[in-house]
Structure formats: C-alpha cells, structure tokens
Amino acid sequence: MTGLDRDSAADSRLAALAVEMERATGVSPSVAHVPLHAHTTMRVGGVADLWATARDVATLSALVGFACDREIPCLVLGRGSDLVVSDAGVRGLVILNRAEGALVEDNRLIAESGLPLAGAAMLAQNSGLTGLEFGLAIPGTVGGAVWANAGAHGSDVAAVLESVTVLRPDGTEIVEPAADLRFGYRDSRFKHPAGEGSATGDVILSATFSLEAGDPDAIKVRLDEIRAWRQAHQPLKQPSAGSVFRNPSGDSAGRLIDACGLRGERLGGAAVSDQHANFIVNLGDATASDVRGLADLARKAVSERFGVQLDYEVQFIGDWSGWGQPAAAPTTPRTA
Ligand SMILES: Cc1cc2nc3c(=O)[nH]c(=O)nc-3n(C[C@H](O)[C@H](O)[C@H](O)COP(=O)(O)OP(=O)(O)OC[C@H]3O[C@@H](n4cnc5c(N)ncnc54)[C@H](O)[C@@H]3O)c2cc1C
C-alpha cells in the first residue's frame, strides 16, 4: 500500500495528483480540505488527503480505477454510519458515494450502491414489494449495508439480496450471486479483502434485491412500526455510529456494558448512551480519541467483569498511528 504522508513535501504531490485525477476522471478533488466529521454520523474525524464525490456509477468506477492504477489508498464512503474516523484523518483518496439510481423490475429492486437503504425500503413499499422493510432502520447506503450484511428487526441483507455488481481492483466488473458473498452475522466477504497490501478492495457498484409482492398499506404499517421502535430505543437525536460492539453469542453487548455500570459514562465529549448502552454518542465536542478511548474502556470493563471479549462492530478508519496510549481517566463519575 502506498501511503501519502501529508507533510510539506507531500503537498505538491497531492496537488499534482489532483490535477492528474481531474484529467483522468473529470472530477476535481479537494486537497487536504474536507473534514470527515461532516460526513460521518459519529461526527468525528480529520481531513482526507484527497476527497471526491461520485454521483453515478461510471464516476465511482473511474475514481476507484484512478486510485488503483496509482496505488493510492482509497476508501469508498457511504453515509459514514459504521465508522469512527481518526482525528488525524485519512491518507489517500476518500470517495463519497452518491450514486443513487434505482429501478424496480417485477419483484426485483436494483439499486446503485450509494442509495440510502431507507430509500430502497421506501421505493419497495411504493412498488408493492415486501422484504426490505428492515432497511428503514439502517442509516447507511446499499453498498455499506451489503459490506456489513446490515440487519434489524429479524432480517438482514443476506435474506433478500440476489446479486451484486462488483468492481475489482484490476478494473474488471463482475456480477456475484449473494450465495458467494460469505454472509454471516454482520459479516460478508467484503470485510475480509483477499489481497492484503492492495490499495483498495472490491467496490460494490450496485445490488439486486429479490422481494415479494405485498400490500403497500400493510408494508407501510410495518415501516411505521419500525420507525416508532427506533425512536423509542435508539438515541437518534445524538450523533453515533450505531452499535459499537457485535453481540456476543447468546448475549447482548449493551446488557454487558450496562451491567458494568457504564451507562452514562463519559470521556471528553463522548458518552455511553443513557438510552442504549451499546451506543457511544457524541455530546457535541467529542474527538475520535474520546470515542475510541471510551469504547476501549467499556471493552476492558466487560472483559474484567464477565471474561467476555467484545468484538468491534464499528470500523476505526484512517490514521490511528498515534493511538495506543493508555486511555485517559473518565471525566465524570459513573452514573449507574
Ligand atoms: C443510529 C444508527 C443505527 C444503526 N442501526 C443499525 C442496525 O439496526 N443494523 C445494522 O446492521 N447496522 C446499523 N447501523 C450501522 C450502519 O448504519 C450500517 O452498518 C450501514 O450498513 C453502514 O452503511 P454506510 O453506507 O454508512 O457505510 P460506511 O459507514 O460509509 O462504510 C462502512 C464500510 O463499508 C465500506 N463500503 C461502503 N460502501 C461501499 C461500497 N459501495 N463498496 C465497498 N465497500 C463499501 C466502507 O469503505 C467502509 O469500510 C446503525 C448506525 C447508526 C448510526
């Protein structure tokens, strides 16, 4: 992987790359300027070396192709709802995926990967198709949802996905059936790129969902139920990245964190949610280090008290090279 150190010597290289990128793709990237906290639901994180927006699949392919050709690290960002971006930001190119086209053919919904999954759920309802209602609960894109095998309310992407169109780092496009994507609990083959050392992994361009005919009014009732459940159970008014940890087999990460008395625990501007102990919320001025430090603190407490090693559900993205110092002491006493 070719890292781009953003020191003074690298600035001119970034500027030159930006010119090359515009020539090759027609997109003029921002250089060391766009703060990622503005593009993630956790609202933390520093700037991207290079930042570009793809509003259609052709542009997405062209940008990824450019990064692969020049071995620039490349991150495709959906809604940034499963990420904590480091305070030091992201080296290389970040592509904001806003390729949001979609169409319905018979019982199939075909969506470009930048479409919000909630938008796909609404389109399915309007088209009298059932199966994608759970997507209303997930504030990510179709691409991010396939990557994570996102799920809620008893269903997940694996249950309704027929196939995906994927862009490989060598520039080829393939259609892969869902059965080949190694789906598991919040897991897919996209989370485990084969070519360690390559600058970017496979990129999901579009997805085809196979749904069933249903009564639009009944589907709407289900969507309303899901919306109400989320509002009652999740801290939707505060920035977060959803569940921080995967649920361990047969238990719930939230229950374990709660049992350690950590509900309401704070570190800097980050807090364990009062409403859902597996959520860390940004109280307004949290840094990425606050969030990661608090998450590590919860993980350690659960390990010490229950002997359970929680695995992260959220992804820590960007330059965490300065990370690893002992976590700072909590700024407030435990509230529960
Ligand atoms: C309030 C809240 C509630 C949530 N509730 C749920 C829930 O109920 N169930 C659940 O499963 N999740 C939930 N999440 C987590 C999150 O919304 C999902 O994991 C979602 O699928 C992430 O999609 P995204 O577009 O935001 O991905 P991002 O966070 O932008 O990216 C996540 C990863 O996916 C990769 N990626 C994104 N797009 C592509 C692509 N096109 N091709 C290849 N890789 C790609 C990124 O590079 C990154 O590595 C919740 C999050 C929040 C904030």
The ligand as an SDF file (V2000), in Angstrom:
LIG
                    3D

 53 58  0  0  0  0  0  0  0  0999 V2000
  -28.2700    5.3330   14.6480 C   0  0  0  0  0  0  0  0  0  0  0  0
  -27.7040    4.1240   13.9310 C   0  0  0  0  0  0  0  0  0  0  0  0
  -28.4210    2.9430   13.9160 C   0  0  0  0  0  0  0  0  0  0  0  0
  -27.9170    1.8240   13.2400 C   0  0  0  0  0  0  0  0  0  0  0  0
  -28.6690    0.6840   13.2570 N   0  0  0  0  0  0  0  0  0  0  0  0
  -28.1980   -0.4020   12.6060 C   0  0  0  0  0  0  0  0  0  0  0  0
  -28.9720   -1.6080   12.5870 C   0  0  0  0  0  0  0  0  0  0  0  0
  -30.0750   -1.6830   13.1200 O   0  0  0  0  0  0  0  0  0  0  0  0
  -28.4360   -2.6770   11.9410 N   0  0  0  0  0  0  0  0  0  0  0  0
  -27.2140   -2.6300   11.3070 C   0  0  0  0  0  0  0  0  0  0  0  0
  -26.8040   -3.6380   10.7150 O   0  0  0  0  0  0  0  0  0  0  0  0
  -26.4790   -1.5060   11.3180 N   0  0  0  0  0  0  0  0  0  0  0  0
  -26.9330   -0.4010   11.9380 C   0  0  0  0  0  0  0  0  0  0  0  0
  -26.1760    0.7450   11.9520 N   0  0  0  0  0  0  0  0  0  0  0  0
  -24.8280    0.7340   11.3420 C   0  0  0  0  0  0  0  0  0  0  0  0
  -24.7520    1.2150    9.8740 C   0  0  0  0  0  0  0  0  0  0  0  0
  -25.8350    2.0660    9.5540 O   0  0  0  0  0  0  0  0  0  0  0  0
  -24.7220    0.0420    8.8960 C   0  0  0  0  0  0  0  0  0  0  0  0
  -23.6160   -0.8010    9.1190 O   0  0  0  0  0  0  0  0  0  0  0  0
  -24.6760    0.5310    7.4420 C   0  0  0  0  0  0  0  0  0  0  0  0
  -24.8430   -0.5890    6.6080 O   0  0  0  0  0  0  0  0  0  0  0  0
  -23.3770    1.2520    7.0510 C   0  0  0  0  0  0  0  0  0  0  0  0
  -23.5590    1.8250    5.7510 O   0  0  0  0  0  0  0  0  0  0  0  0
  -22.7770    3.1570    5.3240 P   0  0  0  0  0  0  0  0  0  0  0  0
  -23.1840    3.4970    3.9390 O   0  0  0  0  0  0  0  0  0  0  0  0
  -22.9790    4.2210    6.3220 O   0  0  0  0  0  0  0  0  0  0  0  0
  -21.2810    2.6340    5.3460 O   0  0  0  0  0  0  0  0  0  0  0  0
  -19.9960    3.4820    5.7850 P   0  0  0  0  0  0  0  0  0  0  0  0
  -20.0290    3.6580    7.2650 O   0  0  0  0  0  0  0  0  0  0  0  0
  -19.8710    4.6800    4.9420 O   0  0  0  0  0  0  0  0  0  0  0  0
  -18.8520    2.4490    5.4180 O   0  0  0  0  0  0  0  0  0  0  0  0
  -18.6780    1.2650    6.1860 C   0  0  0  0  0  0  0  0  0  0  0  0
  -17.6860    0.3520    5.4390 C   0  0  0  0  0  0  0  0  0  0  0  0
  -18.3200   -0.0970    4.2440 O   0  0  0  0  0  0  0  0  0  0  0  0
  -17.4750    0.1750    3.1390 C   0  0  0  0  0  0  0  0  0  0  0  0
  -18.3180    0.4990    1.9850 N   0  0  0  0  0  0  0  0  0  0  0  0
  -19.2950    1.4190    1.9080 C   0  0  0  0  0  0  0  0  0  0  0  0
  -19.8230    1.4490    0.6650 N   0  0  0  0  0  0  0  0  0  0  0  0
  -19.1370    0.5150   -0.0470 C   0  0  0  0  0  0  0  0  0  0  0  0
  -19.1950    0.0820   -1.4000 C   0  0  0  0  0  0  0  0  0  0  0  0
  -20.0680    0.6100   -2.2750 N   0  0  0  0  0  0  0  0  0  0  0  0
  -18.3410   -0.8960   -1.8000 N   0  0  0  0  0  0  0  0  0  0  0  0
  -17.4450   -1.4350   -0.9330 C   0  0  0  0  0  0  0  0  0  0  0  0
  -17.3420   -1.0590    0.3650 N   0  0  0  0  0  0  0  0  0  0  0  0
  -18.1750   -0.0920    0.7980 C   0  0  0  0  0  0  0  0  0  0  0  0
  -16.6660    1.4050    3.5570 C   0  0  0  0  0  0  0  0  0  0  0  0
  -15.4910    1.5340    2.7860 O   0  0  0  0  0  0  0  0  0  0  0  0
  -16.4050    1.0720    4.9960 C   0  0  0  0  0  0  0  0  0  0  0  0
  -15.3260    0.1770    5.1030 O   0  0  0  0  0  0  0  0  0  0  0  0
  -26.6610    1.8800   12.6020 C   0  0  0  0  0  0  0  0  0  0  0  0
  -25.9430    3.0760   12.6100 C   0  0  0  0  0  0  0  0  0  0  0  0
  -26.4590    4.1950   13.2610 C   0  0  0  0  0  0  0  0  0  0  0  0
  -25.6740    5.4780   13.2470 C   0  0  0  0  0  0  0  0  0  0  0  0
  1  2  1  0
  2  3  1  0
  2 52  2  0
  3  4  2  0
  4  5  1  0
  4 50  1  0
  5  6  2  0
  6  7  1  0
  6 13  1  0
  7  8  2  0
  7  9  1  0
  9 10  1  0
 10 11  2  0
 10 12  1  0
 12 13  2  0
 13 14  1  0
 14 15  1  0
 14 50  1  0
 15 16  1  0
 16 17  1  0
 16 18  1  0
 18 19  1  0
 18 20  1  0
 20 21  1  0
 20 22  1  0
 22 23  1  0
 23 24  1  0
 24 25  2  0
 24 26  1  0
 24 27  1  0
 27 28  1  0
 28 29  2  0
 28 30  1  0
 28 31  1  0
 31 32  1  0
 32 33  1  0
 33 34  1  0
 33 48  1  0
 34 35  1  0
 35 36  1  0
 35 46  1  0
 36 37  1  0
 36 45  1  0
 37 38  2  0
 38 39  1  0
 39 40  1  0
 39 45  2  0
 40 41  1  0
 40 42  2  0
 42 43  1  0
 43 44  2  0
 44 45  1  0
 46 47  1  0
 46 48  1  0
 48 49  1  0
 50 51  2  0
 51 52  1  0
 52 53  1  0
M  END
$$$$
